[in-house]
Amino acid sequence: MKLTLFVAAVVLALAHGSLAQEATDFSKVSDYFQQLRDRVTEEFSTLMNNPALQEHAETIRAQVEPLTSQISAKMETDIKPMVSQLQQQMAELLQRLKDQTAALN
């Protein structure tokens, strides 16, 4: 969400680029971006302090927590054995490659 707000701020700054082009004085450009930064910070703070948003975030967190435990259990039962088997196969393949390379020398 922070990235989205930052991108929106950059797009807004580019949209108002004509103001920056007219402002040949560096301090005017600097002040413009300072005001823009302050406004984005204020809007973001307002957004983050919104009780409805916080409630929505808690609801999402409550829904995601059971999924994370399911994924963790799935990793224990399915993925770890597959990785172990793959490691064993790769070790065997590497050993055959070493043996074949040694035979060529």
Order of alpha helices (4+ residues) and beta strands (2+ residues): alpha-alpha-alpha-alpha-alpha
